Amino acid sequence: MGSSSPLFRPLELPGLTLPNRIVMAPMTREASPGGVPGPDVADYYARRAAGGVGLIITEATDIDHPASWGGRPGVPRFYGDDALAGWAHVVDAVHGAGGRIVPQLWHIGAERAVAGDLDPGTLISPSGLATTGERIGEPMTEAQIADVVASFARAAADARRLGFDGVEIQAGHGFLIDQFFWDGTNKRDDGYGGDFVQRTRFATEVVAAVRAATAPDFTVLMRLSQWKVADFTARLVTGPEELDRFLAPLVTAGVDVFHCSTRRYWQPEFEGSELNLAGWIKKLTGKPTMTVGNIGLADGDFMTTFYAERKGSLNAPVEPLEEMLERGEADLAVVGRVLLADSQWPEKIRTGSADLVPFRVEMAELLN
């Protein structure tokens, strides 16, 4: 395959040069006791950087808002001296291996309700609704909204101070920002509710605050999805015209790169076009996009078979992905599970090695 492949061409982003187009997906591992990433976490990410990953997006990290934490003690924090010191070592290790890295900043919002031992008084959501539609509390006040926006900004400022190469804002999959986007969870009748454009206000305030707390050339990524963890069929928009209107405020607020989460990267997003979500977002905004969804896996389905009793998925050819990049329908390829199985996957793909390690589901391998 070699360097002629579009997967191995460098890419210039605002304030950031990537050596290739392969990105490591954010994958929650729950391997940071007490929320503090240790030396093993630094080694885990550094191995992927040494294996040829162009950009690493960390697993989701809790920001310092008290309702952000989801009750899982191994999920890393992005606040507190101990956790931030751990992240500083991660950054040093990844940079030492020649990689680039950004943290994914996360607020779980109403999804916190799934942890039954949590105090329901600390749950927050746009309209007091879980993603299942169940009432779990009262709508967020404007003061609560401002507190969360400030928490994202503090985390971004810390990321820049620690030497990260940018940040990713998790705005998909049914978590807090996405709960504002989705009409199933946002029933507000103030300035944070309404149609799919008005429902972007909270996200635009987060992006603007992150931008103000960092620098004009500090790379800001945003992860978007139509589907939710609670509903694979959910849709924010139904066609390109709505998508265009939905994206415009996010672009104006300062998003540099859109991480377009789909379950299968090869599937079209709307009828009448072969473009997937990344292709449409790039076409409509002109911004760089990341495509994701079962890259490198020949069989299996996201979530439904992730914890199944099986021996894993055979590796899939990357030619369809390369063709998508060559056509300019996306700029970056976000790879998940195959990088858990094989930290050297990018280099093996580049050199044409047949010695690829198939992904296996056993939880122990998530800690490699």
Secondary structure by P-SEA (a helix, b strand, c coil): ccccccccbbbbccccccccccccccccccccccccccaaaaaaaaaaaaacccbbbcccccccccccccccccccccccaaaaaaaaaaaaaaaaacbbbbbbbbbbcccccccccccccccccccccccccccccccccaaaaaaaaaaaaaaaaaaaaacccbbbbccccccaaaaaaccccccccccccccccccaaaaaaaaaaaaaacccccbbbbbbbccccccccccccccaaaaaaaaaaaaaacccccccccccccccccccccccaaaaaaaacccbbbbbcccccccccccccccccccccccccaaaaaaaaaaccccbbbbccccccccaaaaaaaaccccccccccccccccc
